[in-house]
Amino acid sequence: MSVTRRSFLAAGLGAGLLTRWEVPVTAADSQVTLDPTGLTKANIPTPALLVDLDMFESNVKVMAEHCRKSGRGFRPHAKTHKCPEIAKRQMAAGALGICAATVPEAEALVAAGITGVLLTSPIVEPAKIARMIALVKRETTTMLSVGDPLEVELLSQAAAAAGVDVEVLVDVDIGDRRTGIPPGQPALELAQLIAKHKRLHIRGVQSYAGHASHVVGWEAREKSSREAMGKSVATRELLNKSGFDADILSGGSTGTYNIDSTIDGVTELQVGSYIFMDIDYRRIGGKASGENYADFQHSLTVLATVVNATHADRVSVDAGTKAIDTTTNWKPEAKGWPGLTYNRGGDEFGLLTLEPGANLPKIRDRIEFIVPHCDPNVNLYDRIFATRGDKVEAIWPIAARRS
Amino acid sequence: MSVTRRSFLAAGLGAGLLTRWEVPVTAADSQVTLDPTGLTKANIPTPALLVDLDMFESNVKVMAEHCRKSGRGFRPHAKTHKCPEIAKRQMAAGALGICAATVPEAEALVAAGITGVLLTSPIVEPAKIARMIALVKRETTTMLSVGDPLEVELLSQAAAAAGVDVEVLVDVDIGDRRTGIPPGQPALELAQLIAKHKRLHIRGVQSYAGHASHVVGWEAREKSSREAMGKSVATRELLNKSGFDADILSGGSTGTYNIDSTIDGVTELQVGSYIFMDIDYRRIGGKASGENYADFQHSLTVLATVVNATHADRVSVDAGTKAIDTTTNWKPEAKGWPGLTYNRGGDEFGLLTLEPGANLPKIRDRIEFIVPHCDPNVNLYDRIFATRGDKVEAIWPIAARRS
């Protein structure tokens, strides 16, 4: 039965959901809502984002088990998946909560019932702060990170106005020089400023060393992460010595999970990419796996269809810049087609070429690509097809607008 | 009044809109629906995609006027904007219809009441073809491009089964070697194949020369486009000589608009980027404007906020890979901050640096960036803030899923 836009709009307006200007063109008339029944890799509309459930579930389990054995918690980062359904599975595996990089991500997670949501990015706008206060009010385990006196002032004002107590972590900059307060004395001074505001409560510190996450070679990576996290550990100790209850030290990455979990003072890991993996991570090498980082399986792929095979030396697939992020310059890798190379072909298409003598795919062939970098790739989609073998078991919404 | 997910879900299910699995986490609870009243560049949540209405309207008018004076039609490409509100304005300016690169784009356009929608990409899957047939049935001016015998067969079968007549353009490959049939005899043979299927009706040809669109230097670009479009013109003539009514020759780009409109045989332009412009187009130079391509104004920007200003040599903004596409490797350009350089800072942030001695922005400062490449940048957002001066006049949905 087809639904007219007018009836949907009326229902939405009646429910107070839509404002006058937000015409649901995408939702009502133009979307083909899909029932996963009968959907397989052979008929999913392409380009499509896929997650292999067997591999995904293994990754979730391996990380949870590692953290349990190491006596550490984990608060996985949703910036990688932006998907409440995935967050729920991470919580079910024993996560302390879920990290978010943006306010809409935090909103989507709290809306889905996730507790222990931690916003890891700085926010400096009253409107965004008000949205976070509303989340804390709704779910009191929601926390924010603060790395600057201005953030403290704005957050305190908003919390006081709303009559809401807010738990915070001090965001300690351990080398990225991108967000956060420098370690040691500056962090202590920020904590002391926070302590003056009675609606704000310090629970500990957080630190992310983006510069360490992809260091090639496990020994070099270990050295980098130990040095970086060491600053965070020292800062936490300084806070505790100075009378704070800095119970939490949250941080780390998929690339350093089995390094940070051995550092005394790190209480929880903020791992993100491990659920999916990508080319950018594979090349950094593992502790026991040599040149390829193989601790977690490549569960994430982009499925594309060959839409043109006119030429002898190349075929075109329906996955270009808008479907596969190639900002890192690594090439997407076709599964099951050794020697098939993906080349950029604009925003809508990709061009596949082959070693001379081998066979190109044919028109209508479907190919899965391991992606160069998972986070921005997931960001290109609004749903992910969760597959078991060749069958689509579920279709999960990738939540959250840009801001 | 807050709306529970359950009531929204019930309304949606009752309206037959949502399937059991498609939980509207994004729509119901986690979204802040914004009323444009009172919204200005000072308080739009960032990162945000903005279009300056004065510049945008000028661009729309300049192109329409140029085509009118040249005696050519124009069927602008929605792959650039994916926005029914923009498509409507292009139609109001005299467009013959709107081009779409994907089935969801075509669906969104037809849902918004756009006539003359032309799908320019090849589709080879029965499900996608069925969706297009449904669109043609709903709006008979909707057309498809065909560039391969398989597409013809599949389309014909579906059209026959649905009892729907479908108008098509032959997609002629004039050098990109990405989609379409080679010009001349191969195109004629494809047309003759199409003619055997009584539900399919040839209206003409279409051609896109991506390789010509960004040739630097107007004279070199003119040479490139004339040579490429010449093949399409010759193909159209061949079809007409052979008994077809190939009335339409649709093609061209923003970079070649004032070249293709002087080529006899080209009946309509498929210009896309002209409404927005970007760094990638600016550098190609214009006919009368020297090194900078200045025929159209840079109406599109990304608005970001400085969220960290701890260091003396850099500040961080809340716009990274997920907010500004840098695949072309051109740097986003800050408006009003000469000498301010945008550097990549990961997926969530950008790092701004400055010539020594100049002043960096402060925390909470807001900066608008001209984007490196407009099409994939628009693709990162689901709404665009249409501004008049500093005020937000409207918020337009950017429609259409990936597939």
Chai-1 contact restraints between the chains, C-beta under 6 A:
chainA,res_idxA,chainB,res_idxB,connection_type,confidence,min_distance_angstrom,max_distance_angstrom,comment,restraint_id
A,M1,B,G16,contact,1.0,0.0,6.0,A-B,restraint_1
A,V3,B,A15,contact,1.0,0.0,6.0,A-B,restraint_2
A,V3,B,G16,contact,1.0,0.0,6.0,A-B,restraint_3
A,V3,B,L17,contact,1.0,0.0,6.0,A-B,restraint_4
A,F8,B,A15,contact,1.0,0.0,6.0,A-B,restraint_5
A,A11,B,A11,contact,1.0,0.0,6.0,A-B,restraint_6
A,A11,B,A15,contact,1.0,0.0,6.0,A-B,restraint_7
A,A15,B,V3,contact,1.0,0.0,6.0,A-B,restraint_8
A,A15,B,F8,contact,1.0,0.0,6.0,A-B,restraint_9
A,A15,B,A11,contact,1.0,0.0,6.0,A-B,restraint_10
A,G16,B,M1,contact,1.0,0.0,6.0,A-B,restraint_11
A,G16,B,V3,contact,1.0,0.0,6.0,A-B,restraint_12
A,L17,B,V3,contact,1.0,0.0,6.0,A-B,restraint_13
A,T19,B,T33,contact,1.0,0.0,6.0,A-B,restraint_14
A,T19,B,D35,contact,1.0,0.0,6.0,A-B,restraint_15
A,W21,B,I395,contact,1.0,0.0,6.0,A-B,restraint_16
A,E22,B,T33,contact,1.0,0.0,6.0,A-B,restraint_17
A,V25,B,P84,contact,1.0,0.0,6.0,A-B,restraint_18
A,V25,B,A108,contact,1.0,0.0,6.0,A-B,restraint_19
A,V25,B,A111,contact,1.0,0.0,6.0,A-B,restraint_20
A,V25,B,A112,contact,1.0,0.0,6.0,A-B,restraint_21
A,V25,B,P397,contact,1.0,0.0,6.0,A-B,restraint_22
A,V25,B,A399,contact,1.0,0.0,6.0,A-B,restraint_23
A,T26,B,P397,contact,1.0,0.0,6.0,A-B,restraint_24
A,T26,B,A399,contact,1.0,0.0,6.0,A-B,restraint_25
A,D29,B,A111,contact,1.0,0.0,6.0,A-B,restraint_26
A,S30,B,E107,contact,1.0,0.0,6.0,A-B,restraint_27
A,S30,B,A108,contact,1.0,0.0,6.0,A-B,restraint_28
A,S30,B,A111,contact,1.0,0.0,6.0,A-B,restraint_29
A,T33,B,T19,contact,1.0,0.0,6.0,A-B,restraint_30
A,T33,B,E22,contact,1.0,0.0,6.0,A-B,restraint_31
A,D35,B,T19,contact,1.0,0.0,6.0,A-B,restraint_32
A,P45,B,S403,contact,1.0,0.0,6.0,A-B,restraint_33
A,T46,B,S403,contact,1.0,0.0,6.0,A-B,restraint_34
A,P47,B,R402,contact,1.0,0.0,6.0,A-B,restraint_35
A,P47,B,S403,contact,1.0,0.0,6.0,A-B,restraint_36
A,A48,B,S403,contact,1.0,0.0,6.0,A-B,restraint_37
A,P84,B,V25,contact,1.0,0.0,6.0,A-B,restraint_38
A,A101,B,E348,contact,1.0,0.0,6.0,A-B,restraint_39
A,E107,B,S30,contact,1.0,0.0,6.0,A-B,restraint_40
A,A108,B,V25,contact,1.0,0.0,6.0,A-B,restraint_41
A,A108,B,S30,contact,1.0,0.0,6.0,A-B,restraint_42
A,A111,B,V25,contact,1.0,0.0,6.0,A-B,restraint_43
A,A111,B,D29,contact,1.0,0.0,6.0,A-B,restraint_44
A,A111,B,S30,contact,1.0,0.0,6.0,A-B,restraint_45
A,A112,B,V25,contact,1.0,0.0,6.0,A-B,restraint_46
A,P122,B,V307,contact,1.0,0.0,6.0,A-B,restraint_47
A,P122,B,N308,contact,1.0,0.0,6.0,A-B,restraint_48
A,V124,B,V307,contact,1.0,0.0,6.0,A-B,restraint_49
A,V124,B,I363,contact,1.0,0.0,6.0,A-B,restraint_50
A,V124,B,R364,contact,1.0,0.0,6.0,A-B,restraint_51
A,L150,B,I363,contact,1.0,0.0,6.0,A-B,restraint_52
A,R177,B,H311,contact,1.0,0.0,6.0,A-B,restraint_53
A,R178,B,S316,contact,1.0,0.0,6.0,A-B,restraint_54
A,R178,B,G345,contact,1.0,0.0,6.0,A-B,restraint_55
A,R178,B,F349,contact,1.0,0.0,6.0,A-B,restraint_56
A,T179,B,N308,contact,1.0,0.0,6.0,A-B,restraint_57
A,T179,B,S316,contact,1.0,0.0,6.0,A-B,restraint_58
A,G210,B,G346,contact,1.0,0.0,6.0,A-B,restraint_59
A,V307,B,P122,contact,1.0,0.0,6.0,A-B,restraint_60
A,V307,B,V124,contact,1.0,0.0,6.0,A-B,restraint_61
A,N308,B,P122,contact,1.0,0.0,6.0,A-B,restraint_62
A,N308,B,T179,contact,1.0,0.0,6.0,A-B,restraint_63
A,H311,B,R177,contact,1.0,0.0,6.0,A-B,restraint_64
A,S316,B,R178,contact,1.0,0.0,6.0,A-B,restraint_65
A,S316,B,T179,contact,1.0,0.0,6.0,A-B,restraint_66
A,T321,B,T327,contact,1.0,0.0,6.0,A-B,restraint_67
A,T321,B,P376,contact,1.0,0.0,6.0,A-B,restraint_68
A,K322,B,P376,contact,1.0,0.0,6.0,A-B,restraint_69
A,K322,B,N379,contact,1.0,0.0,6.0,A-B,restraint_70
A,T327,B,T321,contact,1.0,0.0,6.0,A-B,restraint_71
A,T327,B,T327,contact,1.0,0.0,6.0,A-B,restraint_72
A,G345,B,R178,contact,1.0,0.0,6.0,A-B,restraint_73
A,G346,B,G210,contact,1.0,0.0,6.0,A-B,restraint_74
A,D347,B,D375,contact,1.0,0.0,6.0,A-B,restraint_75
A,D347,B,P376,contact,1.0,0.0,6.0,A-B,restraint_76
A,E348,B,A101,contact,1.0,0.0,6.0,A-B,restraint_77
A,F349,B,R178,contact,1.0,0.0,6.0,A-B,restraint_78
A,I363,B,V124,contact,1.0,0.0,6.0,A-B,restraint_79
A,I363,B,L150,contact,1.0,0.0,6.0,A-B,restraint_80
A,R364,B,V124,contact,1.0,0.0,6.0,A-B,restraint_81
A,D375,B,D347,contact,1.0,0.0,6.0,A-B,restraint_82
A,P376,B,T321,contact,1.0,0.0,6.0,A-B,restraint_83
A,P376,B,K322,contact,1.0,0.0,6.0,A-B,restraint_84
A,P376,B,D347,contact,1.0,0.0,6.0,A-B,restraint_85
A,N379,B,K322,contact,1.0,0.0,6.0,A-B,restraint_86
A,Y381,B,R402,contact,1.0,0.0,6.0,A-B,restraint_87
A,D382,B,R401,contact,1.0,0.0,6.0,A-B,restraint_88
A,I395,B,W21,contact,1.0,0.0,6.0,A-B,restraint_89
A,P397,B,V25,contact,1.0,0.0,6.0,A-B,restraint_90
A,A399,B,V25,contact,1.0,0.0,6.0,A-B,restraint_91
A,A399,B,T26,contact,1.0,0.0,6.0,A-B,restraint_92
A,R401,B,D382,contact,1.0,0.0,6.0,A-B,restraint_93
A,R402,B,P47,contact,1.0,0.0,6.0,A-B,restraint_94
A,R402,B,Y381,contact,1.0,0.0,6.0,A-B,restraint_95
A,S403,B,P45,contact,1.0,0.0,6.0,A-B,restraint_96
A,S403,B,T46,contact,1.0,0.0,6.0,A-B,restraint_97
A,S403,B,P47,contact,1.0,0.0,6.0,A-B,restraint_98
A,S403,B,A48,contact,1.0,0.0,6.0,A-B,restraint_99
